[in-house]
C-alpha cells in the first residue's frame, strides 16, 4: 500500500460559482480517480472562507480544491490543515518570499497581512480542501491582505506556483502517511509535521486572542499565550496559569 499521489489529475475551470461544490459533483461522477484530484479555478464567483466569510477569489490568484479520501487515523485528521499550510509556505518561500510565516492553523501572512488561507470540509468520507493564495490578483484596499506580486514586486507564473505546491503536498503527505502507519506500532513518535510547523510558524511564544469564531457572538474569546502544539496539531494555550488545548478556531496576534 502506498500513499495517494496528488495532482495526477488536474481539472481547470476558467470560472465557477463554488469550487467545493463542483469537487463533490466530480467525486460522485468519477470516484475512481478522485483521490488526490485537484481543481484549478480561474476565478470563484461566490467564494467563501471559514464561517461563511466572503473571499475575494478574482482572476490572478490561485484558487484550488483538492479531494482526498480519508484513510487517516482519526486523531491525525487535523494534521491535514498543517500539511496544506506547510506546502503553501514552502512554495512561496522558494519563490523568494522569505518573510512569509504560518499562523496557526494554516493562514499565511506577511507582516500581519494575509496571503493565503485554507478551508477543509469533511464530506461522505472525503476531505474537500479549498485553497486560496493571492498571487497576481488585485485586492480591495480595505482588506488586511497582500499578494505574492506585491511582496516580490513582480508577477509570478500561476503554473509554477501550482507545481511547487503539488510537490510539497506530496512530500508532506508522504511524511504524514508514514507517521500515521508507524504510530500504530510505536508510541511517542516525534511528529514530523509538528517539527516542520515550528520552523515556519511565528505563532508560538506570542500573546494571542483566541475565539472559535472571531465574527460570531456565541461565546467570548480569551487572551492567552501560545506555548506549544500537541501531536494532533492542536494549539496549547497558557490561560490563567493553566494549559488549554484547542483544535479549531482562530487567533489574532496581540504581540
NORZI-V275546 format. One record per residue. N is the residue number from 0. RES is the residue in three letters. PHI is phi as a letter, one per 40 degrees, with the letter a starting at -180 (none if undefined). OMEGA is omega as a letter, one per 20 degrees, with the letter a starting at -180 (999 if undefined). D_CENTER is the distance of its C-alpha to the mean C-alpha in Angstrom with 1 decimal. Layout:
N_RES_PHI_OMEGA_D_CENTER / N_RES_PHI_OMEGA_D_CENTER
This chain:
0_UNK_none_a_26.1 / 1_UNK_b_a_23.3 / 2_UNK_c_r_19.5 / 3_UNK_c_r_18.3 / 4_UNK_b_a_17.9 / 5_UNK_c_r_15.2 / 6_UNK_g_r_16.5 / 7_UNK_c_r_20.1 / 8_UNK_b_r_20.2 / 9_UNK_b_r_18.8 / 10_UNK_b_r_20.0 / 11_UNK_b_r_20.4 / 12_UNK_b_r_21.2 / 13_UNK_d_a_22.5 / 14_UNK_a_r_21.8 / 15_UNK_a_r_20.6 / 16_UNK_c_a_20.8 / 17_UNK_b_a_17.8 / 18_UNK_c_a_15.6 / 19_UNK_c_r_14.5 / 20_UNK_c_r_18.2 / 21_UNK_c_r_19.3 / 22_UNK_c_r_17.1 / 23_UNK_c_r_18.9 / 24_UNK_d_a_22.2 / 25_UNK_c_r_21.7 / 26_UNK_c_r_21.0 / 27_UNK_c_a_24.3 / 28_UNK_c_a_26.1 / 29_UNK_b_a_25.0 / 30_UNK_c_a_23.7 / 31_UNK_c_a_25.0 / 32_UNK_b_a_22.6 / 33_UNK_c_a_19.5 / 34_UNK_c_a_17.9 / 35_UNK_g_r_15.5 / 36_UNK_c_r_16.4 / 37_UNK_b_r_14.5 / 38_UNK_b_r_15.5 / 39_UNK_b_a_15.7 / 40_UNK_b_a_16.9 / 41_UNK_c_r_19.0 / 42_UNK_a_r_18.7 / 43_UNK_b_a_17.6 / 44_UNK_c_a_20.5 / 45_UNK_b_a_19.3 / 46_UNK_c_r_15.6 / 47_UNK_b_r_14.3 / 48_UNK_c_r_11.4 / 49_UNK_c_r_11.3 / 50_UNK_f_r_15.0 / 51_UNK_g_r_16.2 / 52_UNK_c_r_16.0 / 53_UNK_c_r_16.8 / 54_UNK_b_a_14.5 / 55_UNK_c_a_16.6 / 56_UNK_b_a_15.7 / 57_UNK_c_a_18.9 / 58_UNK_d_a_20.2 / 59_UNK_h_r_19.2 / 60_UNK_c_r_15.4 / 61_UNK_b_a_13.2 / 62_UNK_b_a_12.2 / 63_UNK_b_r_11.1 / 64_UNK_b_a_11.2 / 65_UNK_b_r_11.1 / 66_UNK_b_a_13.4 / 67_UNK_a_r_13.9 / 68_UNK_c_a_16.9 / 69_UNK_c_r_16.7 / 70_UNK_b_a_18.7 / 71_UNK_c_r_17.2 / 72_UNK_d_a_19.2 / 73_UNK_d_a_18.3 / 74_UNK_c_a_17.7 / 75_UNK_b_a_15.0 / 76_UNK_c_a_12.9 / 77_UNK_c_r_10.7 / 78_UNK_c_r_10.0 / 79_UNK_c_r_7.8 / 80_UNK_c_r_4.9 / 81_UNK_c_a_6.3 / 82_UNK_d_a_7.0 / 83_UNK_c_r_4.2 / 84_UNK_d_r_4.0 / 85_UNK_c_a_7.6 / 86_UNK_c_a_8.2 / 87_UNK_c_a_7.5 / 88_UNK_c_r_9.6 / 89_UNK_c_a_12.1 / 90_UNK_c_a_12.6 / 91_UNK_c_r_13.4 / 92_UNK_c_r_15.5 / 93_UNK_c_a_17.4 / 94_UNK_c_r_18.3 / 95_UNK_h_a_19.7 / 96_UNK_c_a_17.3 / 97_UNK_c_a_18.1 / 98_UNK_c_r_17.7 / 99_UNK_c_a_14.0 / 100_UNK_b_r_12.4 / 101_UNK_c_r_9.4 / 102_UNK_b_a_10.1 / 103_UNK_d_j_9.4 / 104_UNK_c_a_7.3 / 105_UNK_a_r_4.3 / 106_UNK_c_r_6.4 / 107_UNK_c_r_8.4 / 108_UNK_a_r_12.0 / 109_UNK_b_a_15.4 / 110_UNK_f_r_18.3 / 111_UNK_g_r_16.9 / 112_UNK_b_a_15.9 / 113_UNK_c_r_12.4 / 114_UNK_b_a_11.3 / 115_UNK_a_r_7.9 / 116_UNK_a_a_5.6 / 117_UNK_b_r_3.8 / 118_UNK_b_a_6.7 / 119_UNK_b_r_7.9 / 120_UNK_b_r_11.7 / 121_UNK_c_a_14.2 / 122_UNK_a_r_17.2 / 123_UNK_f_r_20.4 / 124_UNK_g_r_19.0 / 125_UNK_b_r_16.1 / 126_UNK_c_r_12.4 / 127_UNK_b_a_11.6 / 128_UNK_b_r_8.1 / 129_UNK_c_a_8.0 / 130_UNK_b_r_6.5 / 131_UNK_b_r_8.6 / 132_UNK_b_r_9.9 / 133_UNK_c_a_13.3 / 134_UNK_b_a_15.6 / 135_UNK_b_a_19.2 / 136_UNK_c_r_19.1 / 137_UNK_c_a_21.2 / 138_UNK_b_r_19.9 / 139_UNK_d_a_22.0 / 140_UNK_c_a_23.7 / 141_UNK_c_a_23.2 / 142_UNK_c_r_19.4 / 143_UNK_c_a_18.1 / 144_UNK_b_a_15.9 / 145_UNK_a_r_16.6 / 146_UNK_b_r_16.4 / 147_UNK_c_r_16.4 / 148_UNK_d_r_20.0 / 149_UNK_c_a_21.0 / 150_UNK_c_a_19.7 / 151_UNK_c_a_21.4 / 152_UNK_g_r_24.3 / 153_UNK_a_r_24.2 / 154_UNK_c_a_22.6 / 155_UNK_b_r_20.4 / 156_UNK_c_r_20.7 / 157_UNK_c_r_17.8 / 158_UNK_c_r_18.8 / 159_UNK_c_r_18.7 / 160_UNK_c_a_15.1 / 161_UNK_c_a_14.2 / 162_UNK_c_r_16.4 / 163_UNK_c_a_14.9 / 164_UNK_c_r_11.3 / 165_UNK_c_r_13.0 / 166_UNK_d_a_15.1 / 167_UNK_c_r_12.4 / 168_UNK_c_r_10.6 / 169_UNK_c_a_14.2 / 170_UNK_c_a_15.1 / 171_UNK_c_r_12.5 / 172_UNK_c_r_13.1 / 173_UNK_c_r_16.7 / 174_UNK_c_a_16.4 / 175_UNK_c_a_14.8 / 176_UNK_c_r_17.4 / 177_UNK_c_r_20.2 / 178_UNK_c_r_19.3 / 179_UNK_d_a_19.2 / 180_UNK_c_a_22.6 / 181_UNK_c_a_24.3 / 182_UNK_c_r_23.5 / 183_UNK_c_a_25.8 / 184_UNK_b_a_28.6 / 185_UNK_b_r_28.0 / 186_UNK_b_r_27.2 / 187_UNK_f_r_25.5 / 188_UNK_c_r_23.7 / 189_UNK_c_a_21.6 / 190_UNK_c_a_17.9 / 191_UNK_c_r_16.7 / 192_UNK_c_r_13.0 / 193_UNK_c_r_14.2 / 194_UNK_c_r_16.6 / 195_UNK_c_r_14.2 / 196_UNK_d_a_11.9 / 197_UNK_c_r_15.2 / 198_UNK_c_a_16.1 / 199_UNK_b_r_13.3 / 200_UNK_b_r_12.7 / 201_UNK_b_a_15.5 / 202_UNK_c_a_15.0 / 203_UNK_c_a_17.7 / 204_UNK_g_a_21.2 / 205_UNK_c_r_20.5 / 206_UNK_c_a_22.1 / 207_UNK_b_r_19.7 / 208_UNK_b_a_20.1 / 209_UNK_b_r_18.3 / 210_UNK_a_r_18.4 / 211_UNK_c_r_17.0 / 212_UNK_a_a_17.0 / 213_UNK_c_r_18.1 / 214_UNK_c_a_19.7 / 215_UNK_c_a_21.5 / 216_UNK_b_a_24.9 / 217_UNK_c_r_24.9 / 218_UNK_a_a_24.7 / 219_UNK_c_r_25.1 / 220_UNK_c_r_22.7 / 221_UNK_a_r_23.7 / 222_UNK_c_a_23.9 / 223_UNK_a_r_23.1 / 224_UNK_b_r_22.3 / 225_UNK_c_a_19.1 / 226_UNK_b_a_20.9 / 227_UNK_a_r_18.8 / 228_UNK_b_r_16.2 / 229_UNK_c_a_17.6 / 230_UNK_c_r_17.4 / 231_UNK_c_r_15.2 / 232_UNK_g_r_12.5 / 233_UNK_c_r_14.3 / 234_UNK_c_r_15.2 / 235_UNK_b_a_18.9 / 236_UNK_b_r_20.7 / 237_UNK_c_a_24.3 / 238_UNK_b_r_26.0 / 239_UNK_f_r_29.8 / 240_UNK_g_r_30.4 / 241_UNK_b_r_28.5 / 242_UNK_b_a_25.1 / 243_UNK_b_a_22.7 / 244_UNK_b_r_19.7 / 245_UNK_b_a_16.9 / 246_UNK_b_r_14.1 / 247_UNK_a_a_12.7 / 248_UNK_h_a_13.4 / 249_UNK_b_r_13.0 / 250_UNK_b_r_14.8 / 251_UNK_b_r_16.7 / 252_UNK_c_r_18.2 / 253_UNK_c_r_22.0 / 254_UNK_a_999_23.0
